[in-house]
Amino acid sequence: MTTSANYLKQISNLVPADEDIAQNRADFRKHKMLTVALVGPPGAGKTALLEATARQLKGTARVTIITVNPAAERDADRVSRYCDQVRAIKTAAPDARAVRSALQQLHLAGIDILFMEALGGIHGPQISGDRHGAGCQRR
């Protein structure tokens, strides 16, 4: 049985995530960047797709990629030669606060397109801040 104290603790844990989501979305809007969340199972080709896309966009758009998975550093190294900025979040289950932390390390005014890559099973709101899980926003 859930006590009221446990319930309040669970609710209070949601508030910071909501604040981080709101701040992430505000940054996307303020800097008018296209944000795309690419989510899928390991081995689906997410990194290969991002690598090919960033290669094609190099020189025409300022591309930034945030990779979120246990092998994020490897994936970030793989795409870094085609991107203006890359950040790795080494975790299987990112949350809005982890994305917020990565965003704070980036030069947001220097981004036209922000790709966020994550493993499948991770909900859209935690990655992109889109509560409907669409994962692609033009701000």
Number of C-alpha atoms within 10 A of each C-alpha: 4 6 8 9 9 11 11 11 11 11 11 11 11 11 11 13 19 16 13 20 24 15 16 22 18 14 18 24 15 12 14 17 21 17 23 19 24 22 20 15 12 12 9 12 11 18 20 14 13 21 21 12 14 25 15 12 15 14 12 9 15 19 25 26 28 24 30 27 21 16 14 21 16 13 24 22 12 14 23 17 14 22 20 17 21 24 23 22 22 16 16 16 18 18 21 22 19 19 24 18 14 16 16 12 11 15 11 18 13 15 21 16 20 22 21 24 24 29 22 16 11 17 21 21 19 22 30 27 28 18 13 10 15 15 21 18 18 11 14
